[in-house]
């Protein structure tokens, strides 16, 4: 099994056709087909179902795709390692962040990082819970920062506790329930919870013997902020988000008895893969920036 064969297979799987994959790889269609055929011969199984409409992964192909994605990521990471150890500054770092960390820690961390690696490209993905952990295992992220869901599979990940934050109900300034003091007054309100959340918001109501409110699941700032501002929704968020220059003029915390929770934020990295020099430096800057929030 050669890397060029694995890369040809992955490209075909992502493009859905041999022709499109050959165009992306900048090689001829017969050459790319031959690479995949040799890989199938080496493994002794068909990886693709070919038809006039394109290609589709077989069950063997699905298994190889998961491993192959990691192989490709590790190969690119090794290339970046060598280049950065030689004194070069180019390369890529990909990380997953929850919204509060993006707003409050990322500006400082990236500003400091760029002093060392001005030319390195940074990709930030807004990730919640197990989605970031899956991306880490597949090698598409170098590290992630966020809470750890109770049902997340973290067996192959390092989990480093960075920070603990108080979660409180946040609403728009001037919300009709801004003077509410009990959860019972908020039962009929629209509540927002993370897509991959663990049910903490609903549990607050159950603990006080109240019926659970109707909830809307959202993933990122562009999804939930308009609901808070225009639909008078409520969301449990870190109180420190009110320090954000963007959110401070818009949001306020409700003073609700029994509606405070503690959230832990971790940095996640893979146990079986070392960070590149650039990724390690960026992770160090995020550790410093996140811990400074306290």
Secondary structure, 3 states (H helix, E strand, C coil): CCHHHHHHHHHHHHHCCHHHHHHHHCCCHHHHHHHHHHHHHHHCCCCEEEECCEEEECHHHHHHHHHHHHHHHHHHHHHHHHHHHCCCCCCEEEEEECHHHHHHCHHHHHHHHCCCCCCCEEEEEECCHHHHHHHHHHCCCCEEEECCCCCCCCCCEEEEEEEEEEEEEEEECCCCCCCCCCHHHHCCCCEEEECCCCCHHHHHHHHCCCCCCCEEEECCHHHHHHHHHHCCCEEEEEHHHHHCCCCCCCEEECCCCCCCEEEEEEEEEECCCCCCHHHHHHHHHHHHHHHCCC
